Amino acid sequence: MLIPRYSIRWLLGLTTFSAGISLILSYAVRDRAWAIGIMAGLWMFVVIGVLYVTAFLGAWLISRLTVAPKKNAGESPFGVGLSETPFSAAKARADSPPPITG
């Protein structure tokens, strides 16, 4: 789905939340200490989010630059090929005891 669907209830809730934030911001502009504290706390969520994104992108960039690309992508990292699996028929026949025939 390319176009997300929004309900009227969701949009009214977002509008109410934005109005509350704007009201607190207007009191912060008027130098009310409690409003300045609330706005500082809310802005810390934005700052922490930006720091998390920056840390993730930095780690991702370092991993892309330092890790060499694999030649055999999609194969087992343990070096066991399909014919050498422990559950193959040849391996099972060689390790099984002889049949009991009376």
Secondary structure, DSSP 4 states (H G I P E B T S, - for coil): --S----HHHHHHHHHHHHHHHHHHHHHHTT-HHHHHHHHHHHHHHHHHHHHHHHHHHHHHHHHHHSPPPSSTTS-TT---GGG-TTSHHHHHHHSPPP---
